[in-house]
């Protein structure tokens, strides 16, 4: 994913094109004002993903489960996709 840095003035001139690109090509824009970052333009789908990630990262039970899963993987306690799901893995 690429990130373009634009001033808010430049963004105003190209907003419709930028919105189109965020939806189609998952492009991100960092908007600046007086040389300082002030906003980010990204697709709604990507934004929802960030919100979900933030929510999960603040859940103590999820963090504990993630640490246990990492320890299991390091110790070799893993199972093939097909055994867990009963389905063949798509590649």
C-alpha positions as a Markdown table, in Angstrom:
| # | Residue | x | y | z |
|---|---|---|---|---|
| 1 | Unk | 0.0 | 0.0 | 0.0 |
| 2 | Unk | 1.3 | 3.4 | -0.9 |
| 3 | Unk | 1.0 | 6.6 | 1.1 |
| 4 | Unk | 1.1 | 10.0 | -0.6 |
| 5 | Unk | 1.8 | 13.1 | 1.4 |
| 6 | Unk | -0.2 | 16.2 | 0.3 |
| 7 | Unk | -1.1 | 19.6 | 1.8 |
| 8 | Unk | -4.7 | 20.2 | 2.7 |
| 9 | Unk | -4.8 | 22.7 | -0.2 |
| 10 | Unk | -3.7 | 20.0 | -2.7 |
| 11 | Unk | -6.1 | 17.5 | -1.2 |
| 12 | Unk | -9.0 | 19.9 | -1.6 |
| 13 | Unk | -8.3 | 20.2 | -5.3 |
| 14 | Unk | -8.1 | 16.4 | -5.8 |
| 15 | Unk | -10.5 | 15.1 | -3.2 |
| 16 | Unk | -12.9 | 13.1 | -5.5 |
| 17 | Unk | -10.0 | 11.4 | -7.3 |
| 18 | Unk | -8.3 | 10.6 | -3.9 |
| 19 | Unk | -11.5 | 9.1 | -2.5 |
| 20 | Unk | -11.8 | 7.0 | -5.7 |
| 21 | Unk | -8.3 | 5.7 | -5.3 |
| 22 | Unk | -8.6 | 4.8 | -1.6 |
| 23 | Unk | -11.6 | 2.6 | -2.5 |
| 24 | Unk | -10.1 | 0.9 | -5.6 |
| 25 | Unk | -6.4 | 0.7 | -4.9 |
| 26 | Unk | -6.3 | 0.9 | -1.1 |
| 27 | Unk | -4.2 | 4.1 | -1.4 |
| 28 | Unk | -3.6 | 6.2 | 1.7 |
| 29 | Unk | -3.0 | 10.0 | 1.9 |
| 30 | Unk | -1.3 | 11.8 | 4.7 |
| 31 | Unk | -2.6 | 15.4 | 4.7 |
| 32 | Unk | -0.4 | 18.2 | 6.1 |
| 33 | Unk | -1.1 | 21.8 | 7.1 |
| 34 | Unk | 1.8 | 24.2 | 7.5 |
| 35 | Unk | 4.2 | 21.2 | 7.2 |
| 36 | Unk | 2.7 | 19.1 | 10.0 |
| 37 | Unk | 0.5 | 15.9 | 9.6 |
| 38 | Unk | -3.1 | 16.7 | 10.4 |
| 39 | Unk | -5.2 | 13.9 | 8.9 |
| 40 | Unk | -5.2 | 10.6 | 7.0 |
| 41 | Unk | -7.5 | 9.6 | 4.2 |
| 42 | Unk | -8.0 | 5.8 | 3.7 |
| 43 | Unk | -10.8 | 3.5 | 2.6 |
| 44 | Unk | -13.6 | 2.9 | 5.0 |
| 45 | Unk | -12.8 | -0.8 | 4.9 |
| 46 | Unk | -9.3 | -0.2 | 6.1 |
| 47 | Unk | -10.5 | 2.2 | 8.8 |
| 48 | Unk | -12.9 | -0.5 | 10.1 |
| 49 | Unk | -10.0 | -2.9 | 10.2 |
| 50 | Unk | -7.9 | -0.5 | 12.3 |
| 51 | Unk | -10.8 | 0.0 | 14.7 |
| 52 | Unk | -11.1 | -3.7 | 15.2 |
| 53 | Unk | -7.4 | -4.1 | 15.7 |
| 54 | Unk | -7.4 | -1.3 | 18.3 |
| 55 | Unk | -10.4 | -2.9 | 20.1 |
| 56 | Unk | -8.7 | -6.3 | 20.2 |
| 57 | Unk | -5.4 | -4.9 | 21.4 |
| 58 | Unk | -7.1 | -3.4 | 24.4 |
| 59 | Unk | -8.8 | -6.7 | 25.4 |
| 60 | Unk | -6.7 | -8.4 | 28.1 |
| 61 | Unk | -8.3 | -11.8 | 27.3 |
| 62 | Unk | -7.4 | -11.5 | 23.7 |
| 63 | Unk | -3.8 | -10.5 | 24.5 |
| 64 | Unk | -3.4 | -13.4 | 26.8 |
| 65 | Unk | -4.8 | -15.9 | 24.2 |
| 66 | Unk | -2.5 | -14.4 | 21.6 |
| 67 | Unk | 0.6 | -14.8 | 23.8 |
| 68 | Unk | -0.4 | -18.4 | 24.5 |
| 69 | Unk | -0.9 | -19.1 | 20.8 |
| 70 | Unk | 2.5 | -17.7 | 20.0 |
| 71 | Unk | 4.1 | -19.9 | 22.7 |
| 72 | Unk | 2.3 | -22.9 | 21.3 |
| 73 | Unk | 3.6 | -22.1 | 17.8 |
| 74 | Unk | 7.2 | -21.7 | 19.0 |
| 75 | Unk | 6.9 | -25.0 | 20.9 |
| 76 | Unk | 5.6 | -26.8 | 17.7 |
| 77 | Unk | 2.1 | -27.3 | 19.1 |
| 78 | Unk | 0.3 | -26.6 | 15.8 |
| 79 | Unk | -2.2 | -28.4 | 13.7 |
| 80 | Unk | -2.7 | -28.4 | 9.9 |
| 81 | Unk | -5.5 | -26.2 | 8.5 |
| 82 | Unk | -7.4 | -29.2 | 7.2 |
| 83 | Unk | -7.4 | -30.9 | 10.6 |
| 84 | Unk | -8.8 | -27.8 | 12.3 |
| 85 | Unk | -11.4 | -26.8 | 9.7 |
| 86 | Unk | -12.1 | -30.1 | 8.0 |
| 87 | Unk | -11.5 | -28.2 | 4.7 |
| 88 | Unk | -8.7 | -28.0 | 2.2 |
| 89 | Unk | -6.7 | -24.8 | 2.3 |
| 90 | Unk | -7.1 | -22.5 | -0.6 |
| 91 | Unk | -3.8 | -21.2 | -2.0 |
